[in-house]
Amino acid sequence: MDWVEFREEVLSMQDFAKSKGLEVIPLVQTFGHMEFVLKHRPLWSLREAAPCVGTLNPHREDGVRLVMEMLRQVVELHPGLNTLHIGADEVYMLGEGEESKQWLASPGRTVEHLFLSHVTKVAQAIKEAWPHMTVIMWDDMMRGMGQDTLKASGLVGLVQPMLWDYTPNLNVDTTVSLLEKYCSAGMSDLWAASSFKGSTSVYTCVPSTQRHVDNHEQWLKVAAALSAAVNLQGIAITGWQRYDHLSVLCELMHVALPSLAACLQTLSHGQFSAEAQSKVAESLDISSVEVEAMGRTTADESLFPGRRLAELTVELNSLLNSEDIRFFENDMYVRGWFSPYHQQRKMISPLIGMQIHSQASTYLTTLQEKVEAVREEMVRLYPESTAEEWIEEHVSPVMAPLQRITEDIGACVSELVP
């Protein structure tokens, strides 16, 4: 895709969002999670610490210019943009760079001040370039800071913190106290952030809807407990695709639609009531909100884009996680008659070896058939590269031992049977 095609696609997405009454708010990382930029060799010098690909050196003017150029390009691609999210979460190893160590050597300076200094500089530059722009940022780097530190930072009036917590057992009292602290520091316009996929584990294949619904019900309790002084702007229902730029894929969108629908209905109804569940089932034509048991009530495919792929993904994932297949190397016959000791000495029972070979081959054939069906559907919705990565991530590690066993047994048996 060239630049013209890319631009047209981005603009087209915005037009579609606008037609549905949605406002697009781009998120551009400006401090942490900048792996997508700092991985490139010409920009290595802008890292805070060499091993940490994601954190920008806050002392280099070139770094601020880089951030502002990225923001300029994004704003240009979003005509009429009113709100920007500048990230700034998980700024790992901040203070570990040599320039930071020298800066911190001066009395009274802390890593907290270093963080606030950079974010304030970026927020001020945004306000100078686009005075009308509302700036949102993640809150986690400020959670341990006192009210006085926040008040003196210069951030008050420049940014709206967005507090994230994706856990099903979110601590309501702690979260309320944190939001009230930001409000008392002068930042009364605040946001919450939940998740409908991606936050379970870095490599999860199929999401648990209930886990994410629980997270939203906890956030509803937080909203109900806040004082009138807190101006909660809304909640961002995040859906991760990766934990960071260099990690593996989280759950893909097609298996997460039931979770997204359930989370939206939970917020709309104030709880995941029977009425909310019925609304999800009706809107997606499913009998269960859990994608692993969702079923269908009609043959209509239009209500649930990617339904067939979701069904195939669940089936394949079940096979990949079955103990018989995933741990075939620990099978009694494999460990008892085809151990490394037997293999090294080519001392195996041809009969049992052929039984092991037959079972492994059956598993491989079943998996290959499912994989091809998944691949065929997946490339209808995603780039070929996504399908390849997903299969390498989830399928190859399970199939490789089976393939190795069939090849090794075939080689051994051929030398023992005339």
C-alpha positions in Angstrom: 0.0 0.0 0.0 1.5 3.3 -1.0 1.0 6.7 0.8 -2.0 7.8 -1.3 -3.8 4.5 -0.7 -3.0 4.6 3.0 -4.3 8.2 3.3 -7.5 7.4 1.4 -8.1 4.4 3.7 -7.6 6.4 6.9 -9.9 9.2 5.7 -12.5 6.6 4.6 -12.4 5.0 8.0 -13.1 8.4 9.6 -15.9 9.1 7.3 -17.5 5.8 8.1 -17.0 6.5 11.9 -18.6 9.9 11.5 -21.6 8.4 9.7 -22.2 6.2 12.7 -22.0 9.2 15.2 -18.5 8.2 16.4 -15.6 10.6 17.0 -12.1 9.3 16.2 -9.4 10.1 18.8 -5.9 9.0 17.7 -3.5 7.7 20.3 0.2 8.5 19.5 2.8 7.3 22.0 5.1 10.2 23.0 7.3 8.7 25.8 7.0 5.0 26.5 5.9 2.3 24.1 7.8 3.9 21.3 9.2 0.6 20.0 7.7 1.2 16.6 10.0 4.2 16.2 13.0 3.6 18.3 13.6 0.1 16.9 15.1 1.8 13.8 18.9 2.1 13.9 19.1 5.8 12.9 17.0 6.6 16.0 18.7 4.3 18.5 20.5 7.4 20.0 17.1 8.7 21.1 16.5 5.8 23.5 16.6 6.5 27.2 18.7 3.3 27.7 20.0 1.1 24.9 18.3 -2.2 26.0 14.9 -0.5 26.3 13.5 0.0 22.8 10.3 1.7 24.0 11.4 4.7 26.1 12.4 8.0 24.6 15.3 10.0 26.0 13.6 13.0 27.5 16.7 15.3 27.3 17.1 15.3 23.5 15.4 18.1 21.6 15.5 15.8 18.6 13.2 13.5 20.6 10.6 16.2 21.1 10.9 17.2 17.5 10.3 13.6 16.5 7.2 13.4 18.7 5.8 16.6 17.3 6.4 15.6 13.7 4.5 12.3 14.4 1.7 14.3 16.0 1.6 16.8 13.1 1.3 14.0 10.5 -1.5 12.3 12.5 -3.4 15.6 13.0 -3.1 16.3 9.3 -4.6 12.9 8.5 -7.6 13.7 10.8 -9.4 16.8 9.5 -11.4 18.5 12.2 -9.6 16.6 15.0 -10.4 17.9 18.5 -8.8 15.4 20.8 -5.5 13.6 21.0 -4.3 10.8 23.3 -0.5 11.1 23.9 0.0 7.7 25.7 2.8 8.2 28.2 2.2 4.9 30.0 4.8 2.4 31.2 7.9 4.5 30.6 10.3 1.8 31.5 13.9 2.5 32.7 13.2 6.2 32.9 16.2 7.7 34.8 18.5 4.9 33.8 20.1 6.7 30.9 23.4 8.6 31.4 21.9 12.0 30.7 19.1 11.3 33.1 21.5 10.2 35.8 23.4 13.5 35.4 20.1 15.4 35.6 18.9 13.5 38.7 22.2 14.2 40.4 21.1 17.8 41.1 19.4 18.1 44.5 15.6 17.9 44.6 15.2 16.2 41.2 13.4 12.9 41.0 12.3 10.5 38.3 8.7 11.8 38.9 9.9 15.3 38.0 11.7 14.0 34.9 8.5 12.3 33.7 6.3 15.3 34.3 8.8 17.6 32.7 8.7 15.8 29.4 5.0 15.2 29.3 4.4 18.9 30.2 6.7 20.0 27.4 4.8 17.8 24.9 1.4 18.9 26.1 2.4 22.6 25.9 3.8 22.2 22.4 0.5 20.6 21.3 -1.5 23.5 22.8 0.8 26.0 21.0 0.3 24.2 17.7 -3.4 23.4 18.1 -4.9 25.6 20.9 -8.3 23.9 20.6 -7.0 20.4 21.1 -8.0 18.4 24.2 -5.1 16.2 25.4 -5.6 12.8 27.1 -2.8 10.8 28.7 -2.5 7.5 30.6 -2.2 7.9 34.3 -0.1 5.0 35.6 3.2 6.9 35.8 1.5 9.5 38.1 -0.2 7.0 40.5 2.4 7.2 43.1 2.8 11.0 43.0 1.5 13.4 45.6 -1.0 16.1 45.0 1.6 18.8 45.5 3.9 17.3 42.9 1.1 17.1 40.4 -0.1 20.7 41.1 3.5 22.1 40.6 4.1 20.1 37.4 2.4 22.5 35.0 0.2 19.7 33.7 -3.0 21.0 35.4 -5.2 22.4 32.7 -3.2 20.8 29.9 -4.1 17.1 30.1 -7.0 14.8 31.1 -5.7 11.7 32.8 -7.1 8.3 31.7 -6.9 5.7 34.5 -6.7 2.1 33.2 -7.4 -1.1 35.0 -8.4 -4.2 33.1 -8.7 -6.7 35.9 -12.0 -8.5 36.8 -11.4 -7.9 40.5 -10.6 -4.2 40.2 -10.3 -2.6 43.6 -13.1 -0.1 43.7 -12.0 1.9 46.8 -8.4 2.2 45.6 -9.5 3.3 42.2 -12.0 5.9 43.6 -9.2 7.3 45.9 -6.9 7.7 42.9 -9.4 9.5 40.8 -10.3 11.8 43.7 -6.6 12.5 44.2 -6.2 13.7 40.6 -9.3 15.8 41.0 -7.9 17.4 44.2 -4.7 18.2 42.3 -6.7 20.2 39.9 -7.3 17.6 37.2 -11.0 17.1 37.5 -11.7 16.0 33.9 -10.9 12.3 34.0 -11.4 9.2 32.0 -11.5 5.5 32.8 -10.2 2.6 30.6 -11.4 -1.0 30.6 -10.8 -3.8 28.1 -12.9 -6.3 26.1 -9.9 -8.3 24.7 -6.2 -8.6 25.0 -5.5 -8.0 28.7 -5.8 -11.6 29.9 -2.3 -12.8 28.8 0.1 -11.8 26.1 -0.7 -14.9 24.0 -4.4 -15.6 24.7 -6.2 -16.9 21.6 -9.9 -16.8 22.7 -11.2 -14.3 25.2 -13.4 -14.9 28.3 -16.4 -12.6 28.0 -17.2 -13.0 31.7 -13.8 -11.8 32.7 -14.2 -8.6 30.7 -17.8 -8.1 31.8 -16.7 -8.3 35.5 -14.1 -5.6 34.8 -16.9 -3.3 33.5 -19.2 -4.0 36.4 -16.4 -3.0 38.7 -15.9 0.3 36.8 -19.6 1.0 37.1 -19.2 0.7 40.9 -16.3 3.2 40.7 -18.3 5.7 38.7 -21.2 5.4 41.2 -18.9 6.1 44.2 -17.1 9.2 42.8 -17.8 12.6 44.3 -19.6 15.3 42.3 -16.3 17.2 41.9 -15.0 14.5 39.6 -16.0 15.0 36.0 -15.7 11.5 34.5 -15.7 12.1 30.8 -16.3 8.5 29.8 -14.7 5.1 29.5 -12.4 3.8 26.8 -13.2 0.1 26.2 -9.8 -0.9 24.9 -9.1 -3.9 22.6 -5.5 -4.8 22.5 -3.8 -6.4 19.5 -0.4 -6.7 21.1 1.0 -5.9 24.5 3.6 -3.8 22.7 5.0 -3.4 19.2 7.4 -6.4 19.6 5.1 -8.9 21.3 2.9 -11.6 19.8 -0.7 -11.2 18.7 -3.4 -11.1 21.3 -6.9 -12.3 20.5 -8.1 -11.2 17.0 -11.2 -9.2 16.6 -13.5 -11.9 15.2 -13.4 -14.0 18.4 -13.9 -10.9 20.6 -17.1 -9.4 19.1 -19.3 -11.2 21.7 -17.1 -9.8 24.5 -17.3 -6.3 23.0 -21.1 -6.5 22.7 -21.4 -7.8 26.2 -19.3 -5.0 27.7 -21.2 -2.3 25.8 -24.5 -3.7 27.0 -23.2 -3.9 30.6 -22.4 -0.2 30.5 -25.7 0.6 28.8 -27.8 -1.3 31.3 -25.7 -0.6 34.4 -25.1 -4.3 34.9 -24.9 -7.5 32.9 -28.6 -8.3 33.4 -30.7 -10.8 31.7 -32.0 -8.0 29.4 -28.4 -7.1 28.5 -27.5 -10.7 27.8 -30.6 -11.0 25.6 -29.7 -7.9 23.7 -26.2 -9.4 22.9 -27.7 -12.7 21.8 -30.2 -10.9 19.6 -27.8 -8.5 18.0 -25.2 -11.2 17.1 -27.6 -14.1 16.6 -25.8 -16.2 19.3 -27.1 -18.4 22.2 -24.2 -17.7 24.5 -22.0 -14.6 25.1 -18.9 -16.9 25.5 -17.4 -17.4 22.0 -16.5 -21.0 22.9 -20.1 -21.8 23.4 -21.9 -19.2 21.3 -23.8 -21.4 18.9 -26.2 -19.8 16.4 -30.0 -19.6 16.1 -30.1 -19.0 12.3 -27.9 -19.3 9.3 -27.7 -15.6 8.9 -24.1 -14.4 8.7 -24.7 -10.7 8.4 -25.2 -10.0 12.1 -21.8 -11.4 13.1 -18.9 -10.5 10.7 -16.3 -13.3 10.9 -18.7 -15.8 12.6 -17.4 -18.7 10.6 -13.8 -17.8 11.3 -14.6 -17.5 15.0 -16.2 -20.9 15.0 -13.2 -22.4 13.3 -10.8 -20.6 15.6 -12.5 -22.1 18.6 -12.5 -25.6 17.2 -8.8 -25.4 16.3 -7.9 -23.8 19.6 -9.7 -26.7 21.4 -7.6 -29.2 19.4 -4.4 -27.4 20.1 -5.0 -27.4 23.8 -6.2 -31.0 24.1 -3.7 -32.9 26.3 -3.5 -35.8 23.8 -2.2 -33.5 21.1 -0.3 -30.8 23.0 1.6 -33.2 25.2 1.9 -36.1 22.8 5.6 -36.3 23.6 4.6 -37.3 27.1 2.3 -40.1 25.8 3.0 -43.4 27.6 4.0 -45.2 24.4 6.3 -42.3 23.2 8.0 -42.1 26.6 8.1 -45.8 27.1 9.2 -47.1 23.7 10.5 -44.1 21.8 12.6 -42.1 24.4 15.8 -40.3 23.5 17.6 -43.4 24.8 15.8 -45.6 22.3 16.2 -43.1 19.5 20.0 -42.7 19.9 20.4 -46.5 19.7 17.7 -47.1 17.2 16.4 -49.7 19.6 12.7 -49.6 19.2 9.8 -52.0 18.7 8.7 -51.6 15.1 5.1 -52.5 16.0 4.7 -49.9 18.7 6.7 -47.5 16.7 4.2 -47.9 13.8 1.3 -47.3 16.3 2.9 -44.1 17.5 3.5 -43.0 13.9 -0.1 -43.7 13.0 -1.5 -41.8 16.0 0.8 -38.8 15.4 0.0 -38.8 11.7 -3.8 -38.8 12.5 -3.4 -35.8 14.8 -1.3 -34.0 12.1 -3.9 -34.6 9.4 -6.7 -33.4 11.6 -4.8 -30.2 12.6 -3.7 -29.5 9.0 -7.3 -29.7 7.8 -8.5 -27.3 10.5 -5.5 -24.9 9.9 -6.2 -24.7 6.2 -9.9 -23.9 6.9 -8.9 -21.2 9.4 -6.3 -19.8 7.0 -8.9 -19.6 4.1 -11.3 -17.7 6.2 -8.7 -15.5 8.0 -7.3 -14.0 4.8 -10.8 -12.8 3.9 -10.6 -10.5 6.9 -6.9 -10.0 7.6 -3.7 -9.5 5.7 -1.9 -12.7 4.7 0.9 -11.7 7.1 -1.5 -11.8 10.1 -2.7 -15.3 9.1 0.9 -16.5 8.9 1.9 -15.0 12.2 -1.2 -16.3 14.0 -0.5 -19.9 12.7 3.2 -19.7 13.5 2.3 -18.5 17.0 -0.5 -20.9 17.9 -0.2 -23.9 15.6 3.5 -24.5 14.7 4.7 -25.1 18.3 2.1 -27.9 18.7 2.6 -29.4 15.2 6.4 -29.3 15.2 6.8 -32.1 17.9 4.3 -34.3 16.1 6.1 -33.8 12.8 9.5 -34.6 14.3 8.2 -37.8 15.9 6.7 -39.1 12.7 9.9 -38.3 10.8 12.1 -39.9 13.4 10.0 -43.0 13.8 9.8 -43.4 10.1 13.6 -43.3 9.8 14.1 -45.8 12.6 11.4 -48.3 11.5 12.7 -48.2 7.9 16.1 -49.6 9.2 14.4 -52.3 11.3 11.7 -53.7 9.0 12.8 -55.4 5.7 
